[in-house]
Amino acid sequence: MPSPRVVIIGAGLSGLSLAYRLRERLPSADVTVLEKSTQPGGNVVTIERDGFRIEAGPNGIFDAKPHTVQLCHDLGLGDRLIPASEHSRTNRFLFLDGRLRPLPRSLWSFLTSPLLSWRGKMNLLLERFRERPAGLADDESVAEFARRRAGAEVAKILADAIVTGIYAGDPERLSVAAAFPRMAQFEREHGSVMRGMAAASRERRREAKARGRSSHAPQLWTFREGLGVLVVALCDRLGKSLVNGVAVGGLEKSGNRWIVHGDETQSWEANAVVLTTPAPTQASIVADHDSELASEMRGIPYSGVAVVALGYRKTDLPTRLPDGFGYITPQNTQRDVLGVQWCSSIFPERAPEGMVLWRALCGGWNRAEMLDWPDDRLVDAVRAELRLAMGVTTAPAFVYVVRWPTAIPQYHVGHLERVRRIEARAAAHPGLFVGGNAYHGVAMNDCTEQAALLADRVAGYVGD
């Protein structure tokens, strides 16, 4: 009996980890991964320039969910993981009203924090006592949810900051059920987000104790050489099964098999095809085969982000700089920078001796035009923001700019219903599967978790 053939389109983290997990579950399968770019890994890219180590996409692996850390261990990389510095976990800031303001780390620091007025603080503290109104719609925006649960100030400042940091999106548009499903779950199961968070913390504490860990707080991890280590390891496992530089033009069904068309001379036959590219690319691939499915996929919007990495000599910086992870600027302030990460304070060996590396993020849903700015204008805008936020007046000694036009899918209100329609429509074509971060979570952990679940489904289909 011939080996089942599976073609995965897209070699980002979703596609690569799917291929790895599928081979685990079905070693007999002939798995091919097709990637348009010559550089696999999607936006998980580590760049080495002039002694600086820059993450062009995600900055680390957050272990609040275990899936990506577990993947690293399964690949034999576990002993190479290093944690972020302690101060980067505890020292985080918002840029508001012309100043960096620390995010509270305790009840006392919250009560004394200038982030919220006393009325705003009281509204947040009373959240645990508010009941969910009867007949409330199943889906509402993050901003609506935050206003209902904790008041307008919390929505405008804290909810906006969280959305900015994760999605570079608009809290008035993002669906809380799709973008922050645990928040909706906490309210549904515990009657309160704060009570749900407390219950989750107790559970993490029990799990940490059972594993003999002294701390239950989630941690950020990377490799000393950067997150590119994970991509290289996955590619090495795939070997010649990974084919780079292939622009897939469309799909064709021939009997019970699929034909994946590349250029005029390339094609691949498969029992199953999995799409893990961004949704607009998926739409282009299926358009000739199912225009309705393509239309639904195109309905998922994306936020673009420009990453501006800056290296400074320590001697050129103010003597009393804040230390920690970095800061976020809520999008409702309409400033030129979404946030700044102090990369060399988070992880070691990100900058040469005597220098620091920072990473500014620009653009986002409400400032999409910034991706079209030339490099010098972007850098000037970032420098102006750093002057206001941190008092930095000198020019950087190093600059590197990366643009991601389709950086982060935006789970707007109605996203879950759209995903249900997409998955139902895809299921009407036996052997066609959809994945990637367009549907069920944008973080690295979401990608690796969904890849494992999708591997089970694909293995069940082709292995029958």
N, C-alpha and C positions, 0 to 999 in steps of 0.2 A: 504494500500500500504506500503510495507516495506521501512524502512529508507534507503537512499542511503549510501553505504559504501565507504570510502576513506581510503587508506593506504598510509601514507607518510613515506618514507624510509630516515632516517637521522634526528637527533634531534640537529643539530646545530642551529644557530640563524635563518637561512632560513627556516628550517623545523618547528621549534617551532612557529615562527611568522606566517607562512603559516597556521598551524593548528588553531591558535587563530583567524586569519582573516576569515578562512573558516567557522568556527563555528559562527562567527558574521553574515556572509552572508547567511548561510544555517544551522540554528539551528537544523533542523531535521536530519542532516547528522551524521552518525556514523563514527567518525574520529579516526584512530589509527596511532600512530607514533612509528616506530620501530628504535631503536638505538643500534648499535653494542657495544658501550662502556657502562660501568656502570655509566659514568659521562656525562649527557647531556650538551648541550651548545656549542659543537664543541671547537673552540679555544677561546671562551669567557669564561675565567676561572679566578676567583679570588682565590688566595692562601694565607692563613694565616699561618705564621711561625715565631715563636720567637718574636712576636710583630710587624713583618713586614707584610704589605698588598701588595701583588704582583699581578699585572695583567700579566698573562702568555701569553695573546694574545693582542687584541686591548686595548689601554690605555684610551680611552674615546669616547664619542659620539659627533661628530662634527655636528653642527646644520646648516651648509651651505645648507643642504637639511633637510626637516622637519620630515622625515618619522620615524626615530627611537625615536626622542623626542616625537612625537605624539603617538607612541606606548606606551611609558612610561606613558604618561598622560592617555591614554585609559585604562591602567592597574591599574590606581590609584596611580602611583608612581611619578607623576609630582612634588609634593611638597617636594620630597626627593632628587631631582636632585640638584647638587651643581656645580658651574662653576669653571673652572681652574683659577689659579691666573693670575692677569693682566700681570705680568712680563713674565709669560710663554707664553703668546700670542705674546708679542712684542719682546722678547729676544730669538732669535734662531741663531744658528751658523753653519758654515761649518768648517771642519778641512782640511786645505789646506796648503801645503808647510810648514808643521810642526807647524802650529799655528791655534788657533781658531779664525775665522774671522766672525764678526757679519753679518747677512743678513740685507741688507738695509731696512729701514722702511719708507723712504721718498725720494723725488727726490734729496735733498741735500746729504743725507747719501749715496745714490746710486752714485752720482757724485764723492764723496770723498772716496768711498769704494775701497780697493785694490783687490777685487774679480776679477774685469775685468780690462784690459788695457783700455786706452782711445779709441783705435780703437774698442774694444769689446763693450764699452759703447755706442759709436756712432752707431754701427751696431744695437744694441738693440733699441736705441731711434728712428732709422729710420725704424723700423719694420712697423710702422703704415702707411708708404707710399709705401710699396712694394706690387705689385699686384701679384696675384696667376697666375702662367704661364698657358697658354692655353694647353689643352691636358695632364695635369698632371694626373698621376695615382690616382685612388680613394683611394688607401691605400699606406701609406708610414710609415717608422719607425719614432719613436719619434725623434731620432737623425737627420734623414734626414729633417724632418719638422723643427726642431729648427735651423739647419744650413741654410736652405732655407729662413726662416723668419728672423733670427736674427744673423746668423754668427756662425763660428766654435767655438769661445770661449764660447758663451752662451750654445751651445750644449754640449760642453765638461764639463762645470762646473755646470751651473744652471739646465739644462735639466737632466743631469746625477744625480744630487742631488735629484731632484723631483722624478725621477724614483726609485732611491735607497730608498727613504723614504716611498714610497707607495707600490712598487712592489718587492723590493729587486731584480730587474731585470736588463736586458741589454737594454739600449735605442736604440742600433743598431738593436735590434730584435723586440721590442715591437711596436705594431701598434698604431699610434696616434689616429686613428678613433675609435679603440676599447678601448684603455686604457685611453685616454683623449678626449672623444668625444666632450666636450665643446670647447676645443682648435680648433678642426677642424670646429666646428659649428661657432665659432667666426670669423674665416677666411672666411667661406662660406657666412655668413650673413652680416658681417660688413667689410669684406675686410682686416681685421687686427685683430690679437689676442689682441693687446693693446686697440684698439677701442672697441672690444667686451667686454673686461674686464671692461672698463670704463662704457659702457652701462649697464652691469650687476650690477655694483656698484651703479649706479643711481637708478636702479630698486629696489635694496635692501634698499636703502635709503628711497625711496617712501613707500615701504612696512613697514619699521620700523616706519616711521612717522604715517602711517595709524593705526598702532597698539599701538602707544603711546610710543614706545621705544626710548631711547635717543641715542642708538648706533645701527648701521646697520652691524657692523663687525661680522663675524661668530665667534661662541664661542664653546669651548670644555667643555663637561659636563660629570659628572659621579655621582655615589652615594657615600656617605661617607663610606659605607661598600664595595664599589667596584662594578664593572659591573656584578658580579655574582648575584646581586639583581634582575636584569632583567631576567636572566635565571630562577631563583627560582620562580619568579612571573608567568612566562609562564608555567613552569612545574606544579605549583599549579593549574592553570586554567585547565590544561589537565587532572590532576588526574590519574586515572587508564588507561586512553587512551594512556599514554606514557609507552612503554614497553622497558626497557633497557636490555642490554646483549643479543641482538638478532643479529646474523650474517645472513643476507639474502643471500641465495644461488642462487636464480634465480626466474624467472617469468614464468608463464604458462597461456595461454589464453584458457578458457573453455566456448564456446558460446560467450555471451556478457559480461562475467565476467572474472576477473583476479584472479589468485591464486598466492600468494606470499609465497615462500617456505623459511622456516627458517632452523632449523636442521632437522633431520630425522622424528621428531614427530610433528613439528610445521608448521602450514600453516594458511594463512588468505585469505579469499575471499573478493573481492572488485569490485565495479563498476569502480573505477578509482585508479590508482597508480601514485604517484608523487615521483620522485627521486631527492633528494636534497644533496646527499653525494658528496664528491670530484669526479671529472670526472673518474679517474681510477676505483673507486669502482662502479660507475654507469655502466661502461663498463663491469665489471665482472658480474654484475647482469643481464644485457641484452644479454650477449654474446651468450648463447644457443638459445635465441629467435630471435635475429637479429645481426648477426656477422658484417654486414656492419655498423650498428649504433654503435656497440661497438668499431669498428676500428676508427671511427671518434672521439668518446669520448676519446680514448687513445691518440689521436693526440694533446690533450691539455696538454702542459707540466706544471710542477709545480716547484716553487722555495722553497727550504727548508731553515728554519731559526732556529738558536739556540738562546734562550733568556737566558742571564746570568745576574741574579739579584745580586747586591752587596750592602751590608750594611756597612757603615763606621761610626765610632765615629767622631763627628765634631772636637774634639780636636786632631785627627790624620790627619786632612786635612790642606792644605795650607790656610792661613788666607784670601787671596783674590781670592776666586773662583768665576767664572762667575755665574750669577743667571738667570734662565729662563727655557725654555723647554728642551734644550739639543742641540746636534749637529749631523750632518750627515757627513759622509765621502764618497764622490763620488766613485762609484765602479771602475772607470777607474784607480784609484790610487792603487787598489789591496791590500788594507790594511786589517788587520785582524778583524776590526770592521766596520760594516755598519753605526752604529750610536749609540749614548748614550742618553737616556732620564733621566732627573733628576727628578724622580718620586715624591719625597717628596717636591720638589719646585713647582711642577705642582698642586698637590692636597694635602689637609691636611691629617694628620693621616696615612701616609704611612710608617712611621718609628717610633720607640720608641723615647721618649724624649732624646735629646742630640745626635741623630743619623740621618743619611741621607740614602735614598734608591735610587740607580741608577739602570738602566736597559740597558745593552749592547745587541745589536743585531748582530749576526755573521752569516756567510754563504752567502746566496743569490745565484743568478744564476751563478756568476763567481767564487764563492768560496764554491761550494757544498761540497767539501771534508771536510770542517770544521765540518759538522754534525757528522762525524765519529770520531772526536777527542775525547779522554776521557775528563772527566770534568776538571781534573787538568790542562791539556794542554790548554783547552779553557780559563779557568780562568787566567792562566799565560799570554796568548795572550792578553786578555782584560786588565790586569794590565799593561802590557807593553804599550798599546795604551793610557791608562789613564795617565801614567807617561809622555808620550810625549805631550798629549793634555792639561793636567790640572796640571801637576806637582805633581801627587799623588804617593808617594813612599811607603806608609805603606800598610800592608796587610789588606784586608777587615775583619771585625768581623763577617760577615754573607755572605753566598753564597748559591744560589739556581739556578739550571740549568734546563731548559725545552727545549726539541727539538721538532720541528714541521717539519717532513719530507715533507709533502705536505701543506706547510703554505699558499702559495699564487699562484693561477693559473696565468700563463703567457700568456697574450693576444698578441701573436706574429702576425706579418704581415700575413694577410689571416684569422685572427680569426673570423671576422664577417661573412665571407663566410662559414667557417666551422660551425659556430653556425646556420646559415640558413639551411645548409644541415642536421645538427643534428635535428633541430626542425621540418623540413619537414619529415624526416625519422620517428621521433617519432609520428608525427601526422598521419602517415599511419597506426598506431596501435591505434584505438579509445580507449580512456580511459587511455593512457599512456602520462604522462607529465614529463618534465625535468625542474629542477630549481637549485638553489644554486648559489654560487659565481663563478662557472666555466664559466658562459656565459655572463652576462650583468653587471658586476661591482663587485669589490672585497671588498668594504668598507661596514661597518655596515649599512649605509643608503641604499646602493644598495641592500643588502640582504632583508631589511624590505620593501623597495619599490617594488622589484620584487615579494616578497611573497604576497603582497596585490594584485598586478596585476594577479598573478597566481591563487590566491584564487577566483577572479572573473571568470577566465576561467574554473576552476574546478567546481565551483558552477553552472555555466551555463551548463556544460556538464551533471553532475549527477542530476541536478534539473529539466532538461527538461522532 
